Each structure stands twice: as C-alpha cells, then as structure tokens.
C-alpha cells in the first residue's frame, strides 16, 4: 500500500503530514487572511482538518506551521 504523499508524488515537506495531500492542491478552506508588510498571512484548514498558517509573499506560498487534525 502506498502513502498519500507517494501517491501524489509530493516531495517531503510539501504535503500535509497527517494525510499526505500536497500543500498547493485543493481542497483547503481559508479560515482567515491578514495583510502584512511583506504580503499575507493565511490561516487554512486542510481537507483532513489540520490547521495551517501560510505566508504568501514575493517568494510565493509556504506553510509555516501546522496544527493537528481538528
């Protein structure tokens, strides 16, 4: 049996550690969005329920922190 991360061919660190879904893929739910001097901080919830803090700036989007499943 293959893991979800392997099935989606996502490099380590670029997928949800709880379900393996790629960070840049849908579905995820935007919980809130806040402007910053550098760009935006976006709180999202993965399809599996994990809460994520994403930063969107000139370098692109990256997940800074993840919570457990909700």
PyMOL commands that set and color helices and strands:
alter all, ss='L'
color gray80, all
select helices_A, chain A and resi 4-7
alter helices_A, ss='H'
color red, helices_A
select strands_A, chain A and resi 28-35+39-46+50-57+60-69
alter strands_A, ss='S'
color yellow, strands_A
deselect
rebuild
show_as cartoon
